[in-house]
């Protein structure tokens, strides 16, 4: 029995495919120009692999920055691994694409946000317009305290805006 087209799930697959392709290009060619990424992910996702001290410090979600220093980026079908610097301590992370919550490239005001990953039955994905004034943390991560970082909140554009 057909229940209909699950546009939410299809959109999430397409968005993750776009992120995979971007990261594969960066793996092959490096980051071009001023491009850089803020990547927020669910640290409680069962397939996320991060150091215990990072999961203790960021028990729900964590945002990492890929800009000036990252190493050993490896992109696979289901996720990516990268070594980032946290206060002069390099740490290897594995982030499955299913664990992604947001992906933002402030240099071109582009971003994606995943609203719901449970069964991906929801059509609540949104495009996020990133502010050009975003400042990246020096240690490769940031807490959810936007007020302390001096960053402006991203402008969220709901897909409902484009529906008829």
C-alpha positions in Angstrom: 0.0 0.0 0.0 1.4 3.4 -1.0 1.1 6.2 1.5 2.4 8.9 -0.7 5.6 10.6 -1.6 7.8 11.4 1.4 9.1 14.7 0.3 10.7 15.4 3.7 12.9 12.3 3.5 13.7 12.9 -0.2 14.7 16.5 0.6 17.0 15.4 3.5 18.7 12.8 1.2 19.3 15.5 -1.4 20.6 18.0 1.1 23.0 15.4 2.6 24.1 14.5 -1.0 24.9 18.2 -1.6 27.0 18.4 1.6 28.7 15.1 0.7 29.6 16.5 -2.8 30.9 19.8 -1.3 33.1 18.0 1.2 34.4 15.6 -1.5 35.4 18.7 -3.5 37.2 20.1 -0.5 38.9 16.8 0.2 40.2 16.8 -3.4 40.9 20.5 -3.9 40.9 22.2 -0.5 38.7 25.1 0.5 38.5 27.7 -2.3 38.7 31.4 -1.6 37.0 32.6 1.6 34.7 29.5 1.9 34.5 28.0 5.3 31.9 25.9 7.1 30.1 25.9 10.4 28.8 22.3 10.9 26.5 21.5 13.7 25.8 17.9 14.6 24.1 15.8 17.2 26.8 14.5 19.5 24.4 11.9 20.9 24.0 10.2 17.5 25.0 6.5 17.9 27.5 6.6 15.0 29.2 9.9 15.9 32.9 9.3 17.0 34.4 12.1 19.1 36.7 12.2 22.1 35.0 11.6 25.4 36.0 15.0 26.7 34.2 16.6 23.7 31.0 14.6 24.2 31.1 15.5 27.9 31.5 19.2 27.1 28.9 19.1 24.3 26.3 16.5 25.4 23.6 17.5 22.9 25.1 19.2 19.9 28.3 20.7 18.8 29.3 23.1 16.1 32.7 22.7 14.4 34.4 25.1 12.0 36.3 24.0 9.0 38.4 27.0 7.8 42.0 27.7 8.5 43.2 24.4 10.0 41.8 21.0 9.4 43.5 17.8 8.4 42.8 14.3 7.0 39.4 15.0 5.6 37.9 11.7 4.5 34.4 11.7 3.0 32.5 8.4 2.7 29.0 7.6 1.6 27.4 7.9 5.1 29.6 10.5 6.7 33.0 12.2 7.0 36.0 12.1 9.2 38.3 15.1 9.9 41.0 16.1 12.3 40.4 19.5 13.9 42.4 21.6 16.4 40.8 22.2 19.8 43.1 24.5 21.8 46.3 23.1 20.3 45.0 19.5 20.7 44.2 17.8 17.4 41.2 15.5 17.6 39.8 13.1 15.0 36.0 13.2 14.6 33.7 11.1 12.5 30.3 12.7 11.8 27.6 10.7 9.9 25.5 12.8 7.5 22.5 11.6 9.5 23.8 13.4 12.6 24.0 16.8 10.8 21.7 19.6 12.2 23.1 22.5 10.2 25.6 23.2 7.5 26.5 26.9 6.9 29.0 28.6 4.6 28.9 32.2 5.8 31.2 33.4 3.0 28.4 33.0 0.5 25.4 33.3 2.9 24.4 29.6 2.3 23.1 27.2 4.9 21.0 24.2 5.4 19.1 23.1 8.6 17.7 19.7 9.3 14.7 20.1 11.5 13.7 16.5 12.1 15.7 13.3 11.6 13.3 10.8 13.2 12.1 8.8 10.3 12.5 11.9 8.2 8.7 12.0 7.8 8.7 15.7 8.4 8.9 18.3 5.6 10.4 20.9 8.0 13.9 21.3 6.5 14.8 24.9 5.9 17.3 26.9 4.1 19.4 29.1 6.4 20.8 32.4 5.2 24.0 32.9 7.1 25.1 36.4 8.1 28.3 37.8 6.5 29.5 39.0 9.8 29.9 35.6 11.4 33.0 35.3 13.5 34.5 31.8 13.8 35.8 30.5 17.1 39.6 30.0 17.3 39.4 26.5 18.9 37.4 24.9 16.1 34.2 24.7 18.1 31.6 26.8 19.7 29.0 26.4 22.4 25.3 27.2 21.8 25.8 30.6 23.6 25.3 32.9 20.6 25.2 35.9 22.8 28.7 35.4 24.0 30.3 34.9 20.6 29.2 38.2 19.1 27.6 36.4 16.1 24.3 37.4 14.8 21.6 34.8 14.6 21.2 33.4 11.1 18.1 34.4 9.1 16.0 31.3 8.6 13.9 31.0 5.4 11.2 28.4 5.8 10.4 26.3 2.7 6.7 27.1 3.4 7.5 30.6 1.9 8.0 29.0 -1.5 5.0 26.7 -1.4 1.8 27.6 -3.3 
